[in-house]
Amino acid sequence: MTGTEPAARTPDIRGARRLFPATADRAYFNTAATGLASQRLADRYHAFIDEWTAGGLDFPRGEQAAGKARSAVARLTGADARDIALIPSVSSAAGLVAAQFGPAGPGESIVIGQREYSSNHFPWRQLAGKGYDVRQVPFRNGGLEPEDVAERVDAGTRVVAFSGVQSATGHRSDIAAISGLAREAGAIVFVDGSQLVGALPVAGELRHVDVLVAPDHKFLLNAGRGMGYCYLSPAAQARFTPVNAGWRAGSVPLDSFFGPEMNLSDTASRFDNSISWLAAIGHAAALTIFDEFGPGTIYARNQELTAKLRAALTSVGWDPLDLPEQNQGTIVSVPLGNAGPERLLRTLSGQGIICSARDGNLRLAVHFYNHEDDIERLVTTLAPSGRKGS
């Protein structure tokens, strides 16, 4: 630069919706289920599929895209890319950790949330078959409270597994406090980041976590699924055996197709699963939006929209689940009591408002492509319908 060029301008986050065609005719509050596709993602997919159709699949390009995506998620989370493995799902990561444990010794236990999403519940329940006491912590205020976890963690606890943000309620866990209890017992801290990574800051939490896993199809903006991300602390990497290692786990993957030698990577990539090359191509495109706006700007916008949504719902008598500010994620849940959600969801869908119901709640999830007029459309539709859709 000569010093005379104008400084590059950061795009206005309020205009982010223009990158996501679906926002043109609907108010989309369903990112907790699946995120929206950007035009950038769609264009990349169309071009790649055209090239694939014309000349065959360029799988090395998919591998390169996976590397770029790994680095992008590392920047997003504040991790070192060397500490991130590529995995297909939360349950596969939980299964990897659960597979590390042999038959239980006397008094050994696993501590999980009673109403955790199944991907972070079912794998741990299998360990009861190996003799572990699988202790389920009842939810309070929509999630795990450290005091309740403390009652179930002791010197025999081997894993404490929970969600960073609860899927049905939006309750954000106190990761540091729960981790402190687990670490005092020498237990592994496993966090399902499905509703956290890409939505809210996580860099400050990594030092409290042994394993943090996030799929791609929610706040990371690739609803096609196929490749997720698993942060493994250096201590966890040293402790775990990559029981599902394949050629991607090799120190030089494309030179690791056959035995008799086994030279595994010395980074978390030795825990990589085989990936969807198509998903990787999409990720490399979708994740550039985080760099374009900046993660901090996206997180701040998400928190701003969440606060406005909570206030707007309260103003029309649809009180959200009451959570302390430090326990609020970007999911806002309204308890429906005994009212079934079907009629309400049909009414909202008819007005172009897309959301979902989970575990007795109307679940509304915001992301940076939402806007204040989405909130206005929602409360305008809810207000005449009466409290809880009755």
Buried (B, 14 or more C-beta within 10 A) or exposed (E): EEEEEEEEEEBEBEEBBBBBEEBEEBBBBBBBBBBBBBEBBBEBBEEBEEEBEEEEBBEEBBBBBBBBBBBBBBBBBBBBBBBBBBBBBBBBBBBBBBBBBEEBEEEBBBBBBEBBBEBBBBBBBBBEEEEBBBBBBEBEBBBBBBEBBBEBBBEBBBBBBBBBBBBBBBBBBBBEBBBBBBBEBEBBBBBBBBBBBBBBBBEEBBEBBBBBBBBBBBBBBBBBBBBBBBBBBEEBBEEBEBEBBEBBBBBEBEEBEEEEEEEBBEBBBBBBBEBBBBBBBBBBBBBBBBEBBEBEBBBBBBBBBBBBBBEBBBEBEBBBBEBEEEBBBBBBBBBBEEBEBEEBBEBBEEBEBBBBBBBBBBBBBBBBBBBEEBBEBBBEBBBEBEBBBE
